[in-house]
């Protein structure tokens, strides 16, 4: 979920620890999402989208490997 890391680094979320605290999860989970090593549970997507200032659709596109311009990563 590179889009999450990009948004966090732009200042939407100050740190992985604060994001994890707001979502009620461990910081390591946020780290794994950002590195693409794990995916969040579907029921968490609305809260994640709200926290990161994006839509659930944006998150799903990122999970599916689409870039911000709508093209799919290979």
C-alpha positions as CSV (number, residue, x, y, z in Angstrom):
1,X,0.0,0.0,0.0
2,X,2.5,2.6,-1.2
3,X,-0.3,5.2,-1.4
4,X,-0.6,5.0,2.4
5,X,3.1,5.6,2.9
6,X,3.0,8.5,0.4
7,X,0.1,10.1,2.2
8,X,1.7,9.6,5.6
9,X,4.9,11.1,4.5
10,X,3.1,14.1,3.0
11,X,1.8,14.8,6.5
12,X,-1.7,13.2,6.4
13,X,-0.6,11.0,9.3
14,X,2.4,11.9,11.5
15,X,3.7,8.4,12.1
16,X,2.9,4.7,11.8
17,X,2.5,4.5,15.6
18,X,-0.2,7.2,15.6
19,X,-1.9,5.6,12.6
20,X,-1.9,2.2,14.4
21,X,-3.2,3.8,17.6
22,X,-6.0,5.5,15.8
23,X,-7.0,2.2,14.1
24,X,-6.5,0.1,17.3
25,X,-3.8,-2.1,15.7
26,X,0.0,-2.7,16.1
27,X,2.4,-0.4,14.3
28,X,4.0,-3.4,12.7
29,X,0.7,-4.0,10.8
30,X,0.8,-0.5,9.4
31,X,4.4,-1.0,8.4
32,X,3.6,-4.3,6.6
33,X,0.7,-2.6,4.7
34,X,3.0,0.2,3.6
35,X,5.6,-2.2,2.4
36,X,3.1,-4.4,0.6
37,X,3.9,-7.4,2.9
38,X,0.3,-7.7,4.1
39,X,-3.1,-6.3,3.4
40,X,-5.6,-4.8,5.8
41,X,-8.8,-6.6,6.7
42,X,-11.7,-5.4,4.5
43,X,-13.7,-4.1,7.4
44,X,-10.9,-1.8,8.3
45,X,-10.8,0.0,4.9
46,X,-13.4,2.7,5.7
47,X,-11.5,3.7,8.9
48,X,-8.1,3.6,7.0
49,X,-9.5,5.7,4.2
50,X,-10.9,8.3,6.6
51,X,-7.6,8.4,8.5
52,X,-5.5,8.8,5.4
53,X,-7.8,11.2,3.6
54,X,-8.6,9.0,0.7
55,X,-11.5,6.8,-0.5
56,X,-11.9,3.1,-0.1
57,X,-11.8,2.9,-3.8
58,X,-8.3,4.5,-3.7
59,X,-7.2,1.9,-1.2
60,X,-8.6,-1.0,-3.3
61,X,-6.8,0.4,-6.5
62,X,-3.6,0.5,-4.5
63,X,-4.1,-3.1,-3.3
64,X,-4.8,-4.2,-6.9
65,X,-1.5,-2.7,-8.0
66,X,-2.8,0.4,-9.8
67,X,-0.7,3.6,-9.8
68,X,-2.1,7.0,-9.1
69,X,-2.6,7.7,-12.8
70,X,-4.8,4.7,-13.3
71,X,-2.3,2.4,-15.0
72,X,-1.6,-1.1,-13.5
73,X,1.8,-1.9,-12.2
74,X,3.5,-4.9,-13.7
